[in-house]
Structure formats: C-alpha cells, structure tokens
Amino acid sequence: MKTTLLAFLFFAFISAKADILVDTEGNPVRNGGSYYILPALWGHGGGVGLAATGNETCPLTVVQTFSELSNGLPTKLSSPYLIAYLTTNLITEFTAAAPPECAARPAKWTIVGGEDETKQVKLVGYQNTLRGSFNIQTYHGLTYKIVFCPTDEDSCSALGISRNNKGDRILVVDNNNPFVVVFHKAASSAA
C-alpha cells in the first residue's frame, strides 16, 4: 500500500512538473510556504496586505499596498493535497501569515459579496461568504493570476484590483482586468 502510494505521488509529481509554480528566484513554490504576492510589473503598486475598509474596525480586506517599495504581508500558500510543491490549476488556500489579533483563525482568504455587490477578497468571518476555492493559473511566462472558482459554477474568475472612495486597492473578482502577480519567498518560509 505504501509503495503504491509513493509510486502514485511520484507519477503525479513528474506529470505535473511543467506546471509547478516558481517564485521570483526560480525556485518551486512550497506547499505551506510563506510568500509575498507582488505585482508582476514594477510601478503598479506594492504587495498584498490587509486594510480596514467600509465599516470594518479590523483590517480584514485583502488589498494591494500603495508603494512599490512595500512587499505587503506574507501569505501562506497551501493545498489540501500531500504534495511538496504547488502547481497551477490546483486548489490553493491563501492564509494571512501574520493576521491581526481581531481576525478569525485560521485567517484564510474568502470571497464576500451578494449578487449586486462587488465580490471582494476578505479574511474569513463574514455572513455573505461565497462557497468556492482559489487556484493559481499561469498568465504569461512566469507570471500568474489568482482565480476564484465558485462551487456552483463551471468556470473560474480572475482576481483584479478595484479602488474604493478612500483609494484602497481592494482585491476583487474581475475577469476583465486580472491582477498579474509573482511570488517572492518570505524570510520565514522553509527552504
């Protein structure tokens, strides 16, 4: 049984090798590792972080920081599958590596919004959370887009950036203008 499982995992790794996610240093993205999620193009803001938007008293909204010099906050990237490295088109959980004290634990990303509302990326704990999963798709070369796949639909939609009236760059579901990203290993991520 153990040999069969190891053979299966080895075969799955080899067959998925071409789709392994790569960080900014050219290394495979580790399952469970902490990474900064940065824009692929310089001059388009900084990394992904958290902010209190709307009526929030706790920073629960996933945003892009304003400054290109800011990496944002580390985010733990993980899959429920027992694999060493993440691949494209695989269910991936995004968890704030250093969430604020006021946030629920684990501080996983989720999509919040009703039918007529903009669907925003927030940390768990909201009533109107949409059921589904995230995954990462290759955009071009070694750049990626993060997509959300609702449970009750056959297609996925990319995450993009939308500015609110205070200028916050909020991650939202926006298939027309995807937020193209790269992953930079955070210092605390295991090598």
C-alpha positions in Angstrom: 0.0 0.0 0.0 2.7 2.4 1.0 4.8 1.6 -2.1 1.7 2.1 -4.3 1.0 5.5 -2.7 4.7 6.6 -3.2 4.6 5.5 -6.8 1.4 7.4 -7.4 2.8 10.6 -5.8 6.0 10.3 -7.8 4.0 9.9 -11.0 1.7 12.8 -10.1 4.8 15.0 -9.4 6.5 14.1 -12.7 3.4 14.6 -14.8 2.7 18.0 -13.2 6.3 19.2 -13.3 5.7 21.6 -16.2 3.0 23.3 -14.2 5.0 23.8 -10.9 4.7 27.4 -9.6 8.0 29.2 -9.5 8.9 32.1 -7.2 10.9 35.2 -8.2 14.2 33.3 -7.5 13.3 30.5 -9.9 12.6 28.0 -7.0 9.4 25.9 -6.8 6.7 27.4 -4.5 6.5 25.1 -1.5 3.2 23.8 -0.2 2.7 25.6 3.1 5.4 28.2 2.4 5.0 31.9 3.1 5.3 34.3 0.2 4.8 37.9 -0.7 2.3 38.3 -3.5 3.7 41.1 -5.7 2.6 42.7 -8.9 4.4 41.3 -11.9 5.1 44.8 -13.3 7.1 47.4 -11.4 5.3 50.7 -11.0 1.9 49.2 -10.3 1.8 49.4 -6.5 3.2 47.1 -3.9 2.5 43.6 -2.5 -0.7 42.3 -1.0 -1.7 43.3 2.6 -4.7 43.9 4.7 -6.8 47.1 5.4 -9.9 48.0 7.3 -12.4 49.2 4.6 -16.0 50.3 4.8 -17.3 49.9 8.4 -14.6 47.4 9.4 -12.8 48.2 12.7 -10.3 45.3 12.0 -8.2 45.1 8.8 -10.0 42.1 7.1 -10.0 43.3 3.5 -7.2 42.0 1.2 -5.6 44.9 -0.6 -2.6 45.9 -2.7 -0.3 48.3 -0.9 0.3 51.7 -2.5 4.1 51.8 -2.5 6.2 49.7 -5.0 8.7 49.5 -2.2 6.4 47.6 0.1 6.2 43.8 -0.2 3.0 43.8 1.8 2.4 41.0 4.3 3.5 37.4 3.9 0.8 35.0 2.8 0.9 31.2 3.4 0.1 29.3 0.2 -1.1 25.7 0.7 -3.0 22.9 -0.9 -5.0 20.2 0.9 -3.1 17.7 -1.1 0.0 16.0 0.3 2.5 17.4 -2.2 5.8 19.3 -1.7 5.3 22.0 -4.4 2.3 23.9 -5.7 1.2 23.6 -9.3 -1.1 25.6 -11.4 -4.8 24.8 -11.6 -4.8 23.2 -8.1 -7.0 24.2 -5.1 -4.8 26.6 -3.2 -5.6 28.2 0.2 -4.3 31.7 0.9 -3.9 32.4 4.6 -2.5 35.6 6.2 0.8 34.5 7.8 0.6 37.3 10.4 -3.1 38.2 10.8 -4.3 40.9 13.1 -5.4 39.8 16.6 -9.0 40.7 15.7 -9.2 38.3 12.8 -10.6 34.8 13.0 -8.2 31.9 12.9 -7.0 30.5 10.6 -7.1 33.8 8.6 -7.9 32.3 5.2 -9.0 34.3 2.2 -12.6 34.1 1.1 -14.9 36.0 -1.3 -17.6 38.2 0.1 -20.5 39.9 -1.7 -24.0 39.5 -2.8 -25.5 39.3 -6.3 -25.4 43.1 -7.0 -22.2 43.8 -5.0 -18.6 43.8 -6.0 -17.2 40.5 -4.8 -14.2 41.3 -2.6 -11.4 39.2 -1.1 -11.6 39.3 2.7 -10.5 37.1 5.6 -13.0 34.6 6.9 -15.8 35.5 9.2 -18.4 37.2 7.0 -22.1 36.1 6.7 -22.3 36.6 2.9 -19.2 34.4 2.0 -19.4 32.7 -1.4 -18.6 29.0 -1.5 -15.7 28.0 -3.7 -12.0 27.7 -4.0 -9.0 29.6 -5.2 -6.3 28.4 -7.6 -3.4 29.9 -9.5 -3.2 30.0 -13.3 -0.2 30.8 -15.5 -0.8 34.3 -17.1 2.3 34.6 -19.3 5.7 33.0 -18.8 6.5 33.0 -15.1 3.7 35.4 -14.1 0.4 34.2 -12.6 -3.2 35.2 -11.9 -5.2 34.1 -8.9 -8.7 32.9 -9.7 -11.8 32.1 -7.7 -13.9 29.1 -8.7 -17.5 29.2 -7.2 -18.7 25.8 -6.1 -22.0 26.1 -8.1 -20.3 27.2 -11.4 -18.2 25.5 -14.1 -15.8 28.4 -14.6 -13.4 30.5 -12.6 -12.9 34.2 -12.5 -9.7 36.2 -12.0 -9.0 38.5 -9.1 -8.3 42.1 -10.0 -7.9 45.5 -8.3 -10.7 47.9 -7.6 -10.3 51.3 -5.8 -12.8 52.4 -3.2 -13.6 56.0 -2.4 -10.7 56.2 0.0 -8.2 55.0 -2.6 -7.7 51.5 -1.2 -6.7 49.0 -3.9 -9.1 46.1 -3.0 -8.7 42.6 -4.5 -12.0 41.8 -6.2 -13.4 39.3 -8.7 -12.6 41.0 -12.0 -12.2 38.8 -15.0 -11.6 41.7 -17.4 -8.5 43.1 -15.6 -6.6 40.4 -13.8 -4.1 41.3 -11.1 -1.0 39.6 -12.6 1.4 38.5 -9.8 4.7 36.8 -8.9 5.5 35.1 -5.6 8.5 36.2 -3.6 9.6 33.9 -0.7 9.2 35.5 2.7 12.2 35.1 5.1 10.2 32.8 7.4 9.3 30.4 4.6 11.1 27.0 4.9 13.6 26.3 2.2 
